[in-house]
C-alpha cells in the first residue's frame, strides 16, 4: 500500500530520533550535531582550468568551497520522498547527494561565467541592461555577509531575480501549511477529503507565470491574521487557530528532522535557519536559471545567422517530401504532430484532424442495443429509435464539487438567461505580467448548461443539469460559434422524423444492396466559413481559425464523454483510407476532412452521437502545410512562433545538457564526498 509523504517524513524523524541514538532524551542536541556534518565539498577552483596560465586562473581564489550538509540531504528527501518507493536508502541518498553536488558545481561555474562575460538582465518593466561583475566586488560582497554561500549566489542576481526567489520560497512554505491546514479543517468539521474525481481540466488551468512574483507576499502562520499578506489566499475555512496548528506541525517536523533547533524565534519564520537554507537553495536555482538564460541567448544568436531558420525549415520540408512517398510512411508521423513535432509535407490529400465530441447512449440504451439480435439492417432501424430519445448533459459538474471550485458568476456569457456560471476566471482574465498564464484554445464563455445553487450552510452545490437532444446541441454549437463572431453554414440537414423512420433498405447502396452506404447515416454537416483558412493561425489567439477551434474545444469539455480526446493537440488523426474506427465514425470523420478545416459532421455509432470538427486538413499534396515567416516568430501561437520556439528549445536543451555534462565531467575531481558520514542514512529501512 502506498504511503503518504507525511507518514514517510514522520517515520524518518522517528528513525533519526530513536534508531540512531541510545536515548531519546538527547535527541535534539545529537540530531543537530548529526545534521551539521558535511557530507560533500565542492570547489571547482581546484580544477585544471584555474591553475596558473589557464583561462580561469584569475578566479582560482575567488570561488568559495560549497559544503553539502546532512541536513541538506534530509531537506531534499522531504521534497522527494517518492524516491523511497523506488530505491534503497543508500541508493536514494546517494542520488540526492549527487544531485546537490552537480547543482553546486554548475552554480560555481555560473559565477565564473558571469565574472568573465557579464549578463543581460531584464527589469520588471521588461527593459534589458548589460551588467558586469568583478572578482574584487564579489569578494567584498562575501566579506560583508554572515552567510557566504547565500551571498555568493545573491551577488549575481538582479533585484527582480532575488524577489522572485524569495516569493518562491514563501509560496512553498505557505503551500505546505495550506495542505496541513486543510486536513485539520476537515478533521474538525468531520469531513472527509473529497473523493469526487474531477473531470479532466483544460491544459494550463491556473498555471502561474514563471516570471511572476509578489513582493508583498508573506508566510501566514496564523499569528497576525490582520496583516496584509499580498496575493496569498487563505484556504476555505481557515482561522487563526487552524493555521497555528498547521504551523506547529511544520515546526515539529523541522525540529524532529534537525532542520531547526530549540531556541530559535519561531514567531518569525524568516528568521529561522531553515528559511535561510531554503532561500540559499532558491538563489542557487535562480543562478542556474540565469546561466540557462545565457545559453538561450547564445542559441538565439546561432539561429539568427543568415536565414538559418528558413534553411532548416526548407531542409525539413524536402526531407519529409522525399520520405513520405506513401500513406504507410506518413501516417505514424502525422499522427504524432504537435507544437514541437511538425509535419510539413503530405503525400496525398484527405488526411486531417478532427475533434470528436461523443454524446453517448445511457446505460439502458447501450444494454438494449447490445442485446438486440436482429439482422444488420434491422439493428440500424432499432438504433435510430434509440438515437431519437438520446439526451446528453453538461459534464462539468465536478468543476463545482471537486476539491477546488473553479466556477464563478459572469456578466458576459453564452447561454439561456440565468445560466451565468463560467469556469477558470483567473486563467481567462490573465493579463501580461500577471500571476496566471492565459488559458489557450478554450473560448471560455459557454455557461454551465443547468442550474448550480450553492448552499452556504452545507458548503455544497445542488446541480441540476439540463438534458439536451442532438438538435439542441446543434443549436447550442452554432449559436455559440455565431456568438464568437463566426459565420456558419450547413450543407446537409437531415433533422426530423424522416431520419429516424427509414426503412432498413435505405441504409444500403441501391446499386449494391449488400453494401452499407455510410453516407446515409450523416445527420448534419456544416462549416465555419473562414476566408482563406490559414493553417499558420490555428493556435494564434484571436484569429478566426483559433476562435472556432477554441469554441469546439470548450464544448468538448462540456459534453464529450470520449475523454481520451480531451486536451489532444488537434484531435484525432484521420486517414483517407480504411481505418480501425467504426465505419459510421470513419465516414463522418473523413467527410469532415474532405470538407476542409472548419467543417463539422454529425453521425451515430453504437456509442451514440458523434460531432466531429475538422481542425486541420491536407488540401494539397507535396506542398508546405505550413509556412515560416520571420516577421511572425514573436507572435505567440503562430506556426512561425511555435517552429522557432521548438528549434530554440531543442538548441538550448542540447547546448545546456552538453555544457552541464562537460562542467560536471571537467570538475568531478574537485568534489570530495564522505560516505562514512552518511552510513546511518544508508542503513535506514523504510
N, C-alpha and C positions, 0 to 999 in steps of 0.2 A: 504494500500500500504506500502511495506517495506521501511523503511527509511535507508539512508546511515549512516555509523558511523560518517562521518564528520558532517552531519546535526545534529545528536543527540548530538554530542560533543559541537557544537556551541550553540544548544538550552540550554544545561546545563549551559554554560558560561553566556548566556543571562539571565537565571533564577537566577543564582547566583548574577549577576550584578544588575539587576533592579527589581527582585522579592522579594529579602530578605531585601534590604536596602531602606531607604527612598529616598535617592538621589543618582544618578549615579555618581555624581562628586566625592563622597568619595569611589568609587568602589575599587580602588587599595588598599588603606590602610585598609578598612574594610574587604575586601576579604582575604587579607594576614593574618590579625588577626584571622579571622574565620578559615582559613585553618590551622593555627598553634595550634588549640585546640586539646588536647589529648582526643581521644575517647575510648581508651582502654589501659591498662597497663598489662604487663606480667612479672612475676619474679618467676620462679619455685624454687628459693632458699627459698621461704617461705613454701615449701611443707614439708610433714612429713618426707620424706627421707633425708632431710637436717638438721633435728633437732639433738640436742646432742645425741650421742650414735648411730645414724643411719648411713647407709653406705656412704652417701654423706655429712656428717656434715662438713667435712673439706673444702667443696666448698660453704658453705652457703653464705659467704660474697663475694665470687668471682663473682657470677652471677649478672650482672647488670640488672636493670629494663629496659625492652624494651617498648617504647611508640609507640602507633599507632596514627598517626595524621589524622585529617580530610583530609589533602592533600593526604595521602596515599590511602584513600578511593576513592578520585577523580581520582588519577592515575590508580588505579585498574579498576575503572569504564571505563575510556577511553580505556583501553585494553580489556574490556569485555562488551562493550556496548550492545551486543546482548541480554544480560540478561534483558534489559529494555523491550524487547518484550515478556518476559515470566513471569515477576514478577512485583508487585507493587514496588514503590520506596523504601518503608520500607523493604519489603522482600529482595530486591536486595542489598541494602546497609548493611542490617543485615548479609546476606550471605557473602558479601565481607569482612566485618569486622571479621566474624567468621573464614574465610579462613586465614586472616592475623594473627589472634590470634593463630590459630593452627600451622601455619608456624613458628612463633616466639617461641612457646612452644617447638616444635620439634628441632628448631635450638639451643635453650638453652640446651636442653637435649644432643644434639650432642657435645656441648662444654664440658659438664661433662663426657660424654662417652670417648672423646678423651683425656681429662686430666687423666682419670682413666686408659685407655687402650693403648693410643698412636694410631698411624695409619700407614698403609703401603702406601707409596706414589710412584707413577710411574713418572719417569722423562721423558723429551721429547724424549730421546733415547730408552725408553722402560725399562730401568733398575728400579728395585724396592728397596726401602730402608725403614727400620722401623724408624719412627720418634716419639720422645717422647715430651711431653708438661708438663709444670709445672704451678701451680697456681701463683707462685711468678713472673715468666716470663710473664705470661698472664697479671697480674696486672700492671707490669712495662710497658708493651706494650700499655695498655689502657691509662695509665697516660701520656704517651708521645704523645698521639693523641688528636686532637681537636674534632674529631668525634668518640666518644667512641663506638657507636653501629657498625659503619663500621669496626673499629679496632677489635672489639670483634669477628667478623667473619674472618677478614683478618688474624689474628694471627694463625688460624688453617689451613689456606690454603697454599699449595705449590706455588712456583713461577709459574709453568705452570697452576695451577688452577686459580690463580689471573689473569694471562694474558688471559686465556680463558674467564673469566667473563668479563673482560674489552672489549674483542673483541665482545662478545655477545651484550653488551650494545651499543657499537659503530655501530654494524651492525643493531640493532633495530632502532637506530636514522636515519641511512642512508636509511633504507628501508622505513621509514615514509616520509623522504624527497623525495625519489625516486617517491613514489606514488603521492605526490602532484605535483612534477615537471613534471611528465608525463601528468597530467591534464592540466598544464599551457602550455606545448608544444603543445598539441592537440588543445587547445583554440587559441593559437597564429597562428597555421597553419590551423585553421578552419577544423580540422579533428575530426571526432567522434571516440570514443574508438571502437576498432574492435569488431564487432558483430559476427564475424566468430566463430562458435563453434568448437574448436579443436578436432580432432579425439582423442579417448582415448589414453593416453600415457602409455608406459610400466611402471609398478610399479618400483619406485626408480629413475626415471629420475631426474638428477640434485639434488639428495639428498646429503646434506652436511654431512660429517662425524662429529658426535657429539664431537669427540676429537680434531677436527681441530681448530686452531686459528692462526691468523696472527698478530704478534707483531707490524708490520709496518702499519696495517690497521688504517685509521683515518676517522673522520667525515668530510665530504666535505660540506661546507656551501656556496661555490662559491667565497669566498673572496680571496683565494690564489690558483688559478687553476694550477699554475706552480709547486706546491709541489708534492711529491710522496705520494700517498695515499694507498700504499701497494696493496693488492689484490682487493680493491674496483674498481668496473667498473661503469663508468657513464652511465646514461640512454641514449638511442639514441636521438640525437637532443639537448642534454644538452649544455648549455653555461653558463658563469658566471651569467648572468642576470636572466635566468630562475631558476637557483639554488638559487640565493639570494631571489627571490620572494617566492620560496618554503620555504626557511629558515625563512623569515619574517612571513609567515603564521603560521609556527610552533611556533615561539616566541609569536605571538599574542594569539594563543590558550593557550599556557602555562601561559601567563600573565593573560588572561581572567579567567582562572581556578585557579588562585592563586598558581601556581606551580613555578613561578619565580617572582621576584619583580623588579620594576624600579630601575635603577642604577647599576644593575649587568652588568658585562663585557660580553656582548653578542657576541663579536668578538671571544671569546674563549669559545666554548660551554662546554668544560670540566671543566671550572671554575665555571659554574653555579650550584646553589644549587640543581636544578632538576637533573643534571647529577650525582651528589653525591648521591642523593636519589635513583636513578635507579641503581647506582653501588652498593649501600648498599643492595638493594634487590637482585642483581645478586650474591653478595658474600653470602648472606643468602641462595639462591638457591644452590650455589656451596657447601656450608657446608652441606645442607640436602642431596645433591647427594653423598657427601663423606661418610655420615652416611649410606646411602643405599648401597654404595660400600662395606662398612664394613660388613653389613648384608649379602651381596653377598658372601663375603669370608667365613663367618660362614656357609652359606648354602652349599657352595662348600665343606667345610670341612666335613659336615654331609654326603654329597653324596659320599665322597671319602672313607668312612669307609667300610672295609671288603666286597668288592663286592656288595655294596649297590645298584648300578645302575643295575648290572646284575640280582640281586634278584628282583628288581622292574620290569625289562623287562620280566623275566620269569613268574612272577606273572600275569602281564597284558596279556601275551600270553595265559596262562592257563585259565584265566577268560574269555577271548574272545572265545577261543576254545570251552569252555563249554557253553557259552551263545549263540553263533551263530550256532544254530542247524539246521536252515533252512534259505532260502532266505529272508523271511519277517523280521526276527530278525536281519539280517545282513545288508540289503540294505540301510536303513536310516543312519546307522553309516558309512558305506562305502562311501556313497555319500557326507559325510562331512569331509572326510580325508583331512588333511592339514599338514603344517610343525610343528604344535604343537598338532595335534589330530591324533594319529596314529592307523591304523588298522593292526594288526599283524597276524590275522588268518582269513581264509575264509572257509565256509562250503563246497563250490563247486568251480570247475574251471569254466572259462568262464566269470568271472567278470573282468572288467578293466576300463581304462580311455582312452578317445580319444580327441584330439584337432580337432575341426570341422572348416574347412575353407569353407565358403559359397561364391561361385561366382554366383550372382543372375541373374534371368531374369530381363531385364529392364521393365519399367512400361508398355510399349506397349505389350511386350510378355506376361507379367503377366495378363494383361487385356484380351488378346486373349485366353489364357489358361483358365482363369476363366469363360469366356463367352462360351467356347466350350461346346456343348450339346450332343456330341456323346457318345456312349457306352464306357465302361471302356477300352476295348482293343483298340478301335479307338482313345481314348484320349492318350494312350501310344504312338501310332503311330504319332499322331499330335504333341505331346510334343517332340518327338525325332527330328522333323524338326526344332522346335524352339531351342532345345539344340544345334543343329549343327551351328546355327547362333549366339549363345550366346558369347559375349565377355565381359571381365572384365577389370578394370583399377586399377592402384595403388591408394589406398585411402588416402595416406599420405600427400595430398596437403596442408591441414591446418597446417601441421607442418612447412610449409614455411610461410603461410599467416595469422596465428593467431597472438595474441598479442606478442608471442615470436617466433622468427625464430630459430628452432632447427637444421637447416641444416648446412652442411659445405662441402667444396670440399676436397675429399680424393684422395690419390695416390693409395691406396690399396683397391680395391672394387671388388664385383662381379656384372657383367652386361656387356652389349654391350659397345663398345668404346664410350666415351663421356658421359656415364651415371655415373658421378663421385660424385653425391650428396648422402651423407650419413647423419645420424642424431645422435645427442647426443654425440658430441665429448668429452665434459667434463666428462661424465659418463663412456664412453667407453675407455678413456685413463687414468682413475683414477689409482693412484698408492698408495701403502701403505704410510700412513702419509700425504696424500694429502688432498685437500679440499673436494673432492667428493667421494662418495661411488661408487664402480664399479657397473655397471648395470648387473644384473643377468638374466640368462635364455633368453638372447637376443644376437644372434651372432654378429650382428652389421655391416656386410659387404655387405648387399644387397642394392644396389643403387636404387634410385628412378627410376622407370620404365617410363621414359618420359623425357621431357626437362623442365628445370626450368631456365628462363632467367630473371635476375634481372635488373630492370630499376632504375638506380641511381637517376635520376631526380624525378621520382614519388614515389620512395622507395617502389615499388611493384614488385611482380613476375608475369611473364606470364608463366603459367603452361600448358603444353600440354602432358597429359598422353598418353602412348601407349596403344592401345587395344590389349588384349591378349586372345586367344582362350584357350579351355581346354587343347589342345595338346601343345600349347605354354607354359601353366602353368606347365604341367608335365616336359617339357624340362627345364624350369627355376628351378623348385624344385629339380629335380635330378642333374642338373648341379651345383646348389648351395650346395647340400649335398656333392657332389664329391669335390667341391672347398674347403669345410671344412675338407677334408681328410677322408671322409667316403666312404664306398663301398655300392652300391645299386644293387639290382637285381629285376626282375619282374617275377611274376608267371602268371598273367593274363594281356593280352594286346589286347583289343577289338577295338583299334583305327581304324578308316576307315569307309567308306560309309556303309559297311555291318551292322554296329551297328545302324546307323540311318534309314536304309531302311528295317527293319524287318517287316514281316507280323505280324498282331496282334496276331495270334495263337502262335507265337514264345515266347510270354511273359507268356504262361501258361504251367503248368505241363502236359506233354504228357499223363501220366497215369491218370490224373485227370483234364480234360480240363476246369473245372470251377474254378480251384485254380491257382492264380497267382504265378509264380515261380520268386521270387525276385532276385535270383542269375543271372537271365538274364539281369538285369539292371546294373550289375557290368561292369564298363567300363575299369577299370585298377586296378591292385593290385601289389604292390611292397614291398620291405623291405630294411631297412638299416641293413646290415649284421654286427652285433656286436657279436663277440665270447663271449659266456657265459655272456649274458646280466645280469648286476648286478643292482638290484633294489636299492641297497645301494648307488649307484653313480648317480642316476638320476639328482640330484641337485648339483653334485660335478663338479665345473667349470674345464674344460679341459678334462674330461672323454668323451669317445665317446657317452655314454648314454646321457650326458648333451648337448654335441655339436649338436646331432641330434635333440633333443627337442628344443634347442635354435634356430636352423635354421628354423624349422617349426613354432615356436612361432613368429619369425620375419616375416615370410611370411604371417602369420595370421594377423599381424598388417598391413601389406602392402595391402592385398587383401580382407580379411574377412569382409563381411557385417553383419555377425551374431555377433554383438558387445557384446552380453551377454557372449560370450566365451572368450573375451579378458581379460587377467590377471587372469584367473582362475588358481587354483593350478596345476592341471594336465589335465584339460579339463572337458569333460562331463563323469559322471559315467555311465557305461554300464552294464546292466544285461544280462545274457544268456537267460532270459525268456521273455515273452511278455511284451512290454513296451508301454509308451504313445507316443513314437516317431512315425513319419510317417513311413510306412512299408519299403520303399526303404532305408531310413536313418537307421532304426533299423537293417536291414540285413547287410548293409555295415559296420556299427559300430561293430556289433557282429563278422562279418567276420574279421575285423581288429584285434579285441581282440583274436579271435581264432588263428590268425597268430602269436601272441605274440608281445611283446614290440618291436617297430621299424617298424611294418607293417603299410602300408598305403593303403587305398582303395579309389576308386572314383566311385561315383554313383549319379544319379539325384534324384530330388524330384520335387514337384510342385513349390519349391522355386528357383531351379536352380541346379548347380553342387555342390556336397559336396565332399571335400577332407578330409579324416579322417586319423589321425596319432595316432597309439596306443602308449601312453606314459608309460602305466603300465598294466600288465596282471597277473591274478592269474592263475598259471600253475599247482599248487599242492594244494589240499585241506588239511586243518588242519595241515599245516606245517608253520613255521615262514615265513612271506612275506618279512621281513627284518631281519637283524642280528645286534646285538650290539657288537662292538669291541672297547674295551677301548683304543687301540692304535690309533683309528681314531677320537676320540672325539674332538681333537683340529683341525681336518681338516675340514674347513668350507664347508658346503654343503653336506657332507656325512650324511647318516642316523644317524650314531653314534653321530655326532656333533649336528644334529637337535634334536635328542632324549635327549641328555644330556642338551642342552640349554633349552629345554622345561621343563625338570624336575627342572633345576636350576631356571628358570624364575618363575615357579609355587611356588617353595620353597621360593624364595626371596619375591615374592609378598605376600604370606601368612605370612611369618615372618615379613616383613616390615609393612603390614597392622595391624597385631596383636600388634606389638610393638608400632606403632604410635597411635593406638587406646588406648592402655594401657597408653601411655605417656599423651595423651590428657585427659583421664579419671582421671589419678592419680593427674594431676596438674591443673584440672579445677578450683579448689578453689584459685589458685594462679593468677587468672585473674580478673581484675576489668574493667567493661565497664561503659560508661557514655552515656546512651540513650538520656538524655536531650540535650547533645551537638550535637546530630545528628537529632534533630527534624526538622530542616529546610530541610535536605536532605530527611528525611522520608516523608515529605509533598509535595515533588516535583511532578508535573504532567507532564508526557511525552506525 
